[in-house]
Amino acid sequence: MAELMLEMKNITKRFPGVIALNNVNLQVEEGKIHALVGENGAGKSTLMNVLSGIYPYGSYEGEILFRGEECKFNVINDSEEKGIAIIHQELALIPYLSIGENMFLGNERGVKYKINWEETYQKANELLNTVGLLESSKTLIKDISIGKQQLVEIAKALSKNVKLLILDEPTASLNEADSRKLLDLLLQFKKEGLTSIIISHKLNEISYVADKITIIRDGSTIETLDKVTDECTEERIIKGMVGRTMTDRFPKREAAAIGEISLEIKKWTVYHPLHGGRKIVDDVSLYVRKGEVVGIAGLMGAGRTELALSVFGKNYGIDITGTVLIDGKEVRLNNARQAINRKLVYITEDRKGDGLVLTNPIRVNTTLAKMEKVSSYGVIDKDIEMIAANDYVDKLRTKCTSIEQDVGNLSGGNQQKVLVSKWMFADPEIMILDEPTRGIDVGAKYEIYCIINQLVSEGKSILLISSELPELIGMCDRIYIMNEGKMVGEVMREDATQEIIMGQILKSSKGA
């Protein structure tokens, strides 16, 4: 057995009315990659927050041993001094600062009151080279993709002489190609002696990189699997996570007649809002029928989200041209309110930043998109609001203490259910779902899929954007393939495979 780097013993963490962690134990070996898996709300991130000092010593029970020494971290700087660095799912980078400035923020190069910028950028470039990111350290964060920002976060951690790297859902916002690059980077770091803990809901990635897998359910440790000695199949992991066997990841949909075309987009072109000469969406045409789930596949930067936002009330881009037809009639949707009134809604991929008000309760968030249904002459009827919120909590089986619980205190899967509730309350007929299962566990995904099936069984039209090809293949009747702003292909469900979709993307790429 390899030497233990980290041991967390009998960790118990309580919040008002809730035991988030109940005697959790974790052992991480030196130079290994250890995965932490469980459903949303199982306690994975809470455990890592205890380890990193976000939840200080004294606010929990149990002990932390790092290389045999008991640690009592009161702030995150205490854990960083020991060489423990955590990269959260929501990246902590400042968009209008350069890569180099972000990398050494709070850890500046130079002497007191004077930053050595030459050393800052030189060292930053060396670290960028280490993680395989070919960008100048003087580039602004806002000008690079999410995948590259994730690499900047890793480089930032390396700048602190990290010995234990913790990554919370590092590939949640990445496509499959960028995800594989990041995972291969972790494997390379492992060869160089770096120890990592990875939290992820993508079980295929866990199987690819992890030496050991600890499963947490309802705040308790279920088991730790060793890839060498134990059966580490996805089915085994899922059973440990959810407490039951899931034989089918995608719920069967009752065969129903697909109706007339509800949404049609013709020759849709959108230019970048800051770089006016750059086309982001280029002459795109598509249609969705009633009772149909239509997917859009593509790599990051293909223009899928920009297409959706521009159609939803021109919320992205400039010099937009083309035609939108709803139920066969041309409509002009110049803002989000006009789109909502035409029963077209967009469920954002960024539930925390754009979709929900985290500091407000479920009750308030549920009715935000259609306030006129719960108000009269500008006065909100809280009784109607409460009835509506409770109704959707029951319909979507949202786990919460009450509708007065702040959305920010819910797990990711339950936040997603509140976001869906918010837009269902607006009585839509056409719903654009942008990465609706990003960052949620396999059990919560299944419940979201059931909601999608229920919506189309009622005759709703769903346009589903996803970076997970199995999700598109498992849920969609048809799949459009988008690359570099253009629609480059279309495939029916019965013909769809990951190889066919990726093949069309690669074939259409510039220089192919």
For each residue, the residues with C-beta under 8 A, 3 or more apart:
1: 29
2: 29 30 31 32
3: 29 30
4: 7 27 28 29 30 65 68
5: 28 29 30 66 67 163 164 195
6: 26 27 28 51 64 65 66 164 195
7: 4 26 27 28 64 65
8: 11 24 25 26 27 47 50 51 62 63 64 65
9: 25 62 63 64 65
10: 23 24 25 61 62 63
11: 8 21 23 24 25 26 47 50 60 61 62 64
12: 19 21 22 23 24 60 61 62
13: 19 20 21 43 46 47 50 55 59 60 61
14: 18 19 20 60
15: 18 20
16:
17: 401
18: 14 15 401
19: 12 13 14 22 219
20: 13 14 15 43 46 219
21: 11 12 13 24 43 46 47 50 60 219 220
22: 12 19 218 219 220
23: 10 11 12 62 220 221
24: 8 10 11 12 21 43 47 62 216 219 220 221
25: 8 9 10 11 221
26: 6 7 8 11 34 36 47 214 221
27: 4 6 7 8 224
28: 4 5 6 7 32 34 164 195 197 212
29: 1 2 3 4 5 32 34 195 211 212
30: 2 3 4 5 193 195
31: 2 190 193 194 195
32: 2 28 29 190 195 196 211 212
33: 186 187 190 195 196 197 198 209 210 211
34: 26 28 29 195 196 197 198 210 211 212 213 214
35: 197 198 199 200 206 209 210 212 213 214
36: 26 44 47 48 197 198 199 213 214 216
37: 44 199 200 201 203 206 213 214 215 216 237 240 241
38: 42 43 44 215 216 217 241 441
39: 42 217 241 242 411 413 441 442 443 444
40: 411 412 413 414 440 441 444
41: 399 410 411 413 414
42: 38 39 216 217 218 219 241 441
43: 13 20 21 24 38 46 47 216 218 219 220
44: 36 37 38 47 48 168 199 216
45: 48 49 168 199
46: 13 20 21 43 49 50 55 219
47: 8 11 13 21 24 26 36 43 44 50 51 216
48: 36 44 45 51 52 86 166 168 197 199
49: 45 46 52 54 55
50: 8 11 13 21 46 47 54 55 60 64
51: 6 8 47 48 64 73 79 84 86 166
52: 48 49 73 76 79 84 86 166
53: 56 57 73 74 75 76 77 78 79
54: 49 50 76
55: 13 46 49 50 59 60
56: 53 59 73 74 75
57: 53 60 71 72 73 74
58:
59: 13 55 56
60: 11 12 13 14 21 50 55 57
61: 10 11 12 13
62: 8 9 10 11 12 23 24
63: 8 9 10 70
64: 6 7 8 9 11 50 51 70 71 72 73
65: 4 6 7 8 9 68 69 70 71
66: 5 6 69 71 82 84 164
67: 5
68: 4 65
69: 65 66
70: 63 64 65
71: 57 64 65 66 78 79 82
72: 57 64 78
73: 51 52 53 56 57 64 76 78 79
74: 53 56 57 78
75: 53 56 78
76: 52 53 54 73 79 80 86
77: 53 80 81
78: 53 71 72 73 74 75 81 82
79: 51 52 53 71 73 76 82 84 86
80: 76 77 83 84 85 160
81: 77 78
82: 66 71 78 79 163
83: 80 160 161 162 163 164
84: 51 52 66 79 80 162 163 164 166
85: 80 157 160 162 164 165 166
86: 48 51 52 76 79 166 167 168
87: 91 150 153 154 157 165 166 167 168 170
88: 91 92 168
89: 168 169 170 172 439
90: 352
91: 87 88 146 149 150 153
92: 88 153
93: 97 102 141 149 152 153
94: 97 101 102 105 141
95: 140 141 142
96: 140 141 142
97: 93 94 101 102 105 140 141
98: 101 102 137 138 139 140 141
99: 102 103 124 128 135 136 137 138 139 140 141 144 152
100: 103 104 120 121 124 125 137 138
101: 94 97 98 104 105 120
102: 93 94 97 98 99 105 141 152 156
103: 99 100 120 124 127 137 152 155 156 159
104: 100 101 107 108 109 120 123 124 156 159
105: 94 97 101 102 108
106:
107: 104 159 160
108: 104 105 115 120
109: 104 115 116 119 120 123
110: 114 115 116 119 120
111: 114 116
112:
113:
114: 110 111
115: 108 109 110 120
116: 109 110 111 119 120
117: 120 121
118: 121 122
119: 109 110 116 122 123
120: 100 101 103 104 108 109 110 115 116 117 123 124 137
121: 100 117 118 124 125 137 138
122: 118 119 125 126
123: 104 109 119 120 126 127 159
124: 99 100 103 104 120 121 127 128 137 155 159
125: 100 121 122 128 129 136 137
126: 122 123 129 130
127: 103 123 124 130 131 155 156 158 159
128: 99 124 125 131 133 134 135 137 151 152 155
129: 125 126 132 133
130: 126 127 155 158
131: 127 128 151 154 155 158 185
132: 129 151 181 185
133: 128 129 148 151 152 155
134: 128
135: 99 128 139 144 148
136: 99 125 139
137: 98 99 100 103 120 121 124 125 128
138: 98 99 100 121
139: 98 99 135 136 143 144
140: 95 96 97 98 99 143 144
141: 93 94 95 96 97 98 99 102 144 149 152
142: 95 96
143: 139 140
144: 99 135 139 140 141 148 149 152
145: 148 149 178 300 301
146: 91 149 150 173 174 300
147: 150 151 173 174 175 178 181 182 300
148: 133 135 144 145 151 152
149: 91 93 141 144 145 146 152 153
150: 87 91 146 147 153 154 170 171 173 174 178 182
151: 128 131 132 133 147 148 154 155 182 185
152: 93 99 102 103 128 133 141 144 148 149 155 156
153: 87 91 92 93 149 150 156 157
154: 87 131 150 151 157 158 165 167 182 185
155: 103 124 127 128 130 131 133 151 152 158 159
156: 102 103 104 127 152 153 159 160
157: 85 87 153 154 160 162 165
158: 127 130 131 154 155 161 162
159: 103 104 107 123 124 127 155 156
160: 80 83 85 107 156 157
161: 83 158
162: 83 84 85 157 158 165 194
163: 5 82 83 84 194 195
164: 5 6 28 66 83 84 85 195 196 197
165: 85 87 154 157 162 189 194 195 196 197
166: 48 51 52 84 85 86 87 196 197 198 199
167: 86 87 154 170 186 196 197 198 199
168: 44 45 48 86 87 88 89 199
169: 89 172 199 200 201 439
170: 87 89 150 167 174 182 198 200
171: 150 174 178 179 182 183 200 202 205
172: 89 169 200 201 438 439
173: 146 147 150 438
174: 146 147 150 170 171 178 179 182 300 467
175: 147 178 179 299 300 467
176: 179 180 467 468 469
177: 180 181 299
178: 145 147 150 171 174 175 181 182 300
179: 171 174 175 176 182 183 202 205
180: 176 177 183 184
181: 132 147 177 178 184 185
182: 147 150 151 154 170 171 174 178 179 185 186
183: 171 179 180 186 187 205 208 209
184: 180 181 187 188
185: 131 132 151 154 181 182 188 189
186: 33 167 182 183 189 190 196 198 209
187: 33 183 184 190 191 209
188: 184 185 191 192
189: 165 185 186 192 194 196
190: 31 32 33 186 187 193 194 195 196
191: 187 188
192: 188 189
193: 30 31 190
194: 31 162 163 165 189 190
195: 5 6 28 29 30 31 32 33 34 163 164 165 190
196: 32 33 34 164 165 166 167 186 189 190
197: 28 33 34 35 36 48 164 165 166 167
198: 33 34 35 36 166 167 170 186 206 209 210
199: 35 36 37 44 45 48 166 167 168 169
200: 35 37 169 170 171 172 203 205 206
201: 37 169 172 439 440 441 442 445
202: 171 179 205 206
203: 37 200 206 207 234 237 238 442
204: 207 208 234
205: 171 179 183 200 202 208 209
206: 35 37 198 200 202 203 209 210 213 237
207: 203 204 210 227 232 234
208: 183 204 205
209: 33 35 183 186 187 198 205 206
210: 33 34 35 198 206 207 213 227
211: 29 32 33 34 226 227 228
212: 28 29 32 34 35 224 225 226 227
213: 34 35 36 37 206 210 224 225 227 232 237
214: 26 34 35 36 37 221 223 224 225
215: 37 38 221 222 223 224 225 237 240 241
216: 24 36 37 38 42 43 44 47 219 220 221 222
217: 38 39 42 220 222 240 241 242 243
218: 22 42 43
219: 19 20 21 22 24 42 43 46 216
220: 21 22 23 24 43 216 217
221: 23 24 25 26 214 215 216 224
222: 215 216 217 240 241
223: 214 215 240
224: 27 212 213 214 215 221
225: 212 213 214 215 230 231 232 236 237
226: 211 212 229 230 232
227: 207 210 211 212 213 230 232
228: 211
229: 226
230: 225 226 227 236
231: 225 236
232: 207 213 225 226 227 236 237
233: 236 237
234: 203 204 207 237 238
235: 238 239 245 246
236: 225 230 231 232 233 239 240
237: 37 203 206 213 215 225 232 233 234 240 241
238: 203 234 235 241 242 245 246 442
239: 235 236 242 243 244 245 246
240: 37 215 217 222 223 236 237 243
241: 37 38 39 42 215 217 222 237 238 441 442 443
242: 39 217 238 239 246 441 442 443
243: 217 239 240
244: 239
245: 235 238 239
246: 235 238 239 242 249 442 443 446
247:
248: 251 252
249: 246 442 445 446 470 474
250: 446 449 471 474 475
251: 248 446 449 450 453
252: 248
253: 256 453 456 457
254: 453 457
255:
256: 253 291 456 457
257: 291
258: 289 290 291 292 477
259: 262 289 290 291 459
260: 289 290 327 328
261: 264 287 288 289 290 325 327 328
262: 259 288 289 290 326 327 429 430 461
263: 287 288 324 325 326 344 430 461 463
264: 261 285 286 287 288 323 324 325 328
265: 268 284 285 286 287 311 322 323 324 325
266: 285 322 323 324 325
267: 283 284 285 321 322 323
268: 265 281 283 284 285 307 310 311 320 321 322 323 324
269: 279 281 282 283 284 319 320 321 322
270: 279 280 281 303 306 307 310 316 317 318 319 320
271: 275 276 277 278 279 280 317 318 319 320
272: 275 276 278 279 280 317 318
273: 316 317 318
274:
275: 271 272 278
276: 271 272 318 319
277: 271
278: 271 272 275
279: 269 270 271 272 282 485
280: 270 271 272 303 306 316 317 485
281: 268 269 270 284 303 306 307 310 317 485
282: 269 279 303 484 485 486
283: 267 268 269 322 486
284: 265 267 268 269 281 303 307 322 482 485 486 487
285: 264 265 266 267 268 487
286: 264 265 294 296 480 487
287: 261 263 264 265
288: 261 262 263 264 292 294 430 461 462 463
289: 258 259 260 261 262 292 461
290: 258 259 260 261 262 429 459 460 461
291: 256 257 258 259 456 457 459 460 461
292: 258 288 289 456 461 462 477 478
293: 452 456 462 464 475 476 477
294: 286 288 461 462 463 464 476 477 478 479 480
295: 463 464 465 466 472 475 476 478 479 480
296: 286 304 307 463 464 465 466 479 480 481 482
297: 466 469 472 479 480 481 482 501 505
298: 302 303 304 481 482 483 505
299: 175 177 302 483 505
300: 145 146 147 174 175 178 467
301: 145 484
302: 298 299 482 483 484 485 505
303: 270 280 281 282 284 298 306 307 482 484 485 486
304: 296 298 307 308 434 465 482
305: 308 309 316 349 434 465
306: 270 280 281 303 309 310 316 317
307: 268 270 281 284 296 303 304 310 311 482
308: 304 305 311 312 346 432 434 463 465
309: 305 306 312 315 316 317 346
310: 268 270 281 306 307 314 315 316 317 320
311: 265 268 307 308 324 333 339 344 346 432
312: 308 309 315 333 336 339 344 345 346 432
313: 333 334 335 336 337 338 339 340
314: 310 317 320 333 334 335
315: 309 310 312 335 336 346
316: 270 273 280 305 306 309 310
317: 270 271 272 273 280 281 306 309 310 314 320
318: 270 271 272 273 276
319: 269 270 271 276
320: 268 269 270 271 310 314 317
321: 267 268 269
322: 265 266 267 268 269 283 284
323: 264 265 266 267 268 330
324: 263 264 265 266 268 311 330 331 332 333
325: 261 263 264 265 266 328 329 330 331
326: 262 263 329 331 342 343 344 430
327: 260 261 262
328: 260 261 264 325
329: 325 326
330: 323 324 325
331: 324 325 326 342
332: 324 338
333: 311 312 313 314 324 338 339 342 344
334: 313 314 338
335: 313 314 315 338 339
336: 312 313 315 339 340 346
337: 313 340 341
338: 313 332 333 334 335 341 342
339: 311 312 313 333 335 336 342 344 345 346
340: 313 336 337 343 344 345 369 370 426 428
341: 337 338
342: 326 331 333 338 339
343: 326 340 426 427 428 429 430
344: 263 311 312 326 333 339 340 428 429 430 432
345: 312 339 340 369 423 426 428 430 431 432
346: 308 309 311 312 315 336 339 431 432 434
347: 355 419 420 423 431 432 433 434 436
348: 351 353 354 355 419 434
349: 305 434 435 438 465
350: 353 354 355
351: 348 354 355 356 412 415 416 419
352: 90 355 356 358 408 415
353: 348 350
354: 348 350 351
355: 347 348 350 351 352 419 422
356: 351 352 360 365 407 415 418 419 422
357: 360 364 365 368 407
358: 352 406 407 408
359: 406 408
360: 356 357 364 365 406 407
361: 364 365 403 404 405 406 407
362: 365 366 389 393 398 400 402 403 404 405 407 410 418
363: 366 367 382 385 386 389 403 404
364: 357 360 361 367 368 385
365: 356 357 360 361 362 368 407 418 419 421 422
366: 362 363 385 388 389 392 403 418 421 422 425
367: 363 364 370 371 373 374 385 388 389 422 425
368: 357 364 365 371 422
369: 340 345 422 423 425 426
370: 340 367 373 374 425 426 427
371: 367 368 374 375 380
372: 375
373: 367 370 384 388 425
374: 367 370 371 380 381 384 385 388
375: 371 372 378 379 380 381
376: 379 381
377:
378: 375
379: 375 376
380: 371 374 375 385
381: 374 375 376 384 385
382: 363 385 386
383: 386 387
384: 373 374 381 387 388
385: 363 364 366 367 374 380 381 382 388 389
386: 363 382 383 389 390 403
387: 383 384 390 391
388: 366 367 373 374 384 385 391 392 425
389: 362 363 366 367 385 386 392 393 403 421
390: 386 387 393 394 403
391: 387 388 394 395
392: 366 388 389 395 396 398 418 421 424 425
393: 362 389 390 396 397 398 400 403 421
394: 390 391 397
395: 391 392 421
396: 392 393 417 420 421 447 451
397: 393 394 417 447
398: 362 392 393 410 414 417 418 421
399: 41 410 411 414
400: 362 393 403 405 410 414
401: 17 18 404 405
402: 362 405
403: 361 362 363 366 386 389 390 393 400
404: 361 362 363 401
405: 361 362 400 401 402 409 410
406: 358 359 360 361 409 410
407: 356 357 358 360 361 362 365 410 415 418
408: 352 358 359
409: 405 406
410: 41 362 398 399 400 405 406 407 414 415 418
411: 39 40 41 399 414 415 440 444
412: 40 351 415 416 439 440 444
413: 39 40 41 416 417 440 441 443 444 445 447 448
414: 40 41 398 399 400 410 411 417 418 444
415: 351 352 356 407 410 411 412 418 419
416: 351 412 413 419 420 436 437 440 444 448
417: 396 397 398 413 414 420 421 444 447 448 451
418: 356 362 365 366 392 398 407 410 414 415 421 422
419: 347 348 351 355 356 365 415 416 422 423
420: 347 396 416 417 423 424 436 448 451
421: 365 366 389 392 393 395 396 398 417 418 424 425
422: 355 356 365 366 367 368 369 418 419 425 426
423: 345 347 369 419 420 426 428 431
424: 392 420 421 427 428 455
425: 366 367 369 370 373 388 392 421 422
426: 340 343 345 369 370 422 423
427: 343 370 424
428: 340 343 344 345 423 424 431 460
429: 262 290 343 344 459 460 461
430: 262 263 288 326 343 344 345 460 461 463
431: 345 346 347 423 428 455 460 461 462 463
432: 308 311 312 344 345 346 347 463 465
433: 347 436 452 462 463 464 465
434: 304 305 308 346 347 348 349 465
435: 349 438 465 466 467
436: 347 416 420 433 448 452 464 466
437: 416 440 444 445 448 449 466 468 471
438: 172 173 349 435 467
439: 89 169 172 201 412
440: 40 201 411 412 413 416 437 444 445 448
441: 38 39 40 42 201 241 242 413 444 445
442: 39 201 203 238 241 242 246 249 445 446
443: 39 241 242 246 413 446 447
444: 39 40 411 412 413 414 416 417 437 440 441 447 448
445: 201 249 413 437 440 441 442 448 449 471
446: 246 249 250 251 442 443 449 450
447: 396 397 413 417 443 444 450 451
448: 413 416 417 420 436 437 440 444 445 451 452
449: 250 251 437 445 446 452 453 474 475
450: 251 446 447 453 454
451: 396 417 420 447 448 454 455
452: 293 433 436 448 449 455 456 462 464 475
453: 251 253 254 449 450 456 457
454: 450 451 457 458
455: 424 431 451 452 458 460 462
456: 253 256 291 292 293 452 453 459 460 461 462
457: 253 254 256 291 453 454
458: 454 455
459: 259 290 291 429 456
460: 290 291 428 429 430 431 455 456
461: 262 263 288 289 290 291 292 294 429 430 431 456
462: 288 292 293 294 431 433 452 455 456
463: 263 288 294 295 296 308 430 431 432 433
464: 293 294 295 296 433 436 452 471 472 475 476
465: 295 296 304 305 308 349 432 433 434 435
466: 295 296 297 435 436 437 469 471 472
467: 174 175 176 300 435 438
468: 176 437 471 472
469: 176 297 466 472 473 498 501 502
470: 249 473 474 498
471: 250 437 445 464 466 468 474 475
472: 295 297 464 466 468 469 475 476 479 496 501
473: 469 470 476 479 493 496 497 498 501
474: 249 250 449 470 471
475: 250 293 295 449 452 464 471 472
476: 293 294 295 464 472 473 479 493 496
477: 258 292 293 294 492 493
478: 292 294 295 490 491 492 493
479: 294 295 296 297 472 473 476 490 491 493 496 501
480: 286 294 295 296 297 487 489 490
481: 296 297 298 487 488 489 490 491 501 504 505 508
482: 284 296 297 298 302 303 304 307 485 486 487 488
483: 298 299 302 486 488 504 505 508 509
484: 282 301 302 303 508 509 510
485: 279 280 281 282 284 302 303 482
486: 282 283 284 303 482 483 508
487: 284 285 286 480 481 482 490
488: 481 482 483 504 505 507 508
489: 480 481 501 504 508
490: 478 479 480 481 487
491: 478 479 481 495 496 500 501 504
492: 477 478 495 496
493: 473 476 477 478 479 496
494:
495: 491 492 500
496: 472 473 476 479 491 492 493 500 501
497: 473 500 501
498: 469 470 473 501 502
499: 502 503
500: 491 495 496 497 503 504
501: 297 469 472 473 479 481 489 491 496 497 498 504 505
502: 469 498 499 505 506
503: 499 500 506 507
504: 481 483 488 489 491 500 501 507 508
505: 297 298 299 302 481 483 488 501 502 508 509
506: 502 503 509 512
507: 488 503 504 512
508: 481 483 484 486 488 489 504 505 512
509: 483 484 505 506 512
510: 484
511:
512: 506 507 508 509
